[in-house]
Amino acid sequence: MVVVPPPSGAQSIQTVVVPVPGERLPPDRLQLATEALRADGMVILAGAIPMDVLDSLSAKMNEDMLQVSVNDGDLDFGDSNAVIGEEGKAGEERKPRDFRGIRPPPLHPHLHREVVYNAAAVRVSAALLGPEPTLMTYATNSSFPGSAQQGVHADCPFPAHPDHTTTNGRSPGVVLNIPLHDFTIENGATLVYPGSHLNVDPVVIASDNVGDSNAPSDAALAARHAVRPAEQPCPKRGDIVIRDLRLWHGGMPNRSDHPRAMLAMVHVAADYRGPRELHYFWGFEAEETSRDFWHDSILRTSVAFLPAPIAYQSGGHSKPRTPLQLAYEHRVETGDTYILQQQQQQAKI
Ligand SMILES: O=C(O)CCC(=O)C(=O)O
């Protein structure tokens, strides 16, 4: 698939500065950030995380990534790190050194409230998604030098009808990306199509992709690019990028000499129902010793605990029966799922 190169340096995605790293946004900036996210599908909260916190987390993550580079092939792509839906186009080849989810360590002393429950970001997320969104991942998108371009995709399936995106038409969720280094065109800052999250017209996306896919057709990408060009915003270390899961985006080749990593934390709206619920990510695992950490007054957290020591980097280990999965199983029993509702409607016709 050919992506039209973005005009170098052009960025229409808005940046809202957080006055005190780790603290809330003042009300006017919270509103600005929420409106930008609603309109563009992405916003950057600049200076949201204190540097000392990032320094200590990055040191550990860099160490872990080096291990992975050395033991290349030990980890799978990390299906359990995938956010809602599938990534890339069907049949797309994934090279071992491409966009892998090397996990951040889910244990003390590597957990920081300023990162996981960042006061500014969590409030923007809840302002968009409604009360009590759920944190579903504590993961990373890492790309290694020489990585190829990732297929452009959304992180949730395209709706066959706009109403399917949520029960009430709101965004299904967001991902918070926290770059561990300054992102540049050279190290593969993520390509995004601003405003594409609102592009829910099945005809525009391409009929063969509707309902069960999250990869726009080449024609849809070209049409979208003509309306509003794709771009590569370059967030800095200390920033938090908030992206609507519906936004079309893709990792770009890492042409630098260093691995590039960003944390990826998905928040899902409390009332989200969609056509692919069974495939959703149910939550993540953390070390039992960190049980006290995973609570917040705004975000719910879908976490299950494993005894220490936890092999957190291993791609296949997280298939936990988290609270989210248990809730889903209960909804299956009571018929409260998109699929069952559709079946009931079909039966009535
Ligand atoms: O690593 C990147 O730049 C983007 C990866 C991503 O967002 C994804 O795989 O969904």
The ligand as an ORCA input file, in Angstrom:
! r2SCAN-3c Opt
* xyz 0 1
  O       4.274      2.311     16.747
  C       3.602      3.131     16.117
  O       4.060      4.180     15.667
  C       2.144      2.895     15.916
  C       1.714      1.546     16.365
  C       0.244      1.534     16.642
  O      -0.345      2.503     16.950
  C      -0.497      0.295     16.538
  O       0.098     -0.755     16.299
  O      -1.731      0.344     16.717
*
